[in-house]
């Protein structure tokens, strides 16, 4: 049986958002100003707003979105264990898949985790 929205506590959801913001702040020197986490069945999705650094915003304004995406996603892969470990601990379940994505219109980030079936 999969874990549904009703079984994820508000504390867990808030803790995931806080952990992701903390890790991003430590890694990038600034974190998003808004983060909201959703839990559906075996999926945890954290949506991030106002997360780009000054350098990244400048590059996006210069039309270099793909460069920013490439650097950010490569870096996210390098530190993926920090994200997966934090979410696994908070949710009390193993992470079987993790993906990070960034969009620029609108500028948003997405951290997506798949939890192991119970």
Buried (B, 14 or more C-beta within 10 A) or exposed (E): EEBEEEEBEEEBBBBBBBBBBEBBEEBBEBBBEEBBBBBEBBBBBBBBBBBBEEEBBEBBEEEBBEEBBEBBBEEBEEBBEBBBEBBBEBBEBEBEEBBBEBEBEEBBBEBBBBBEEE
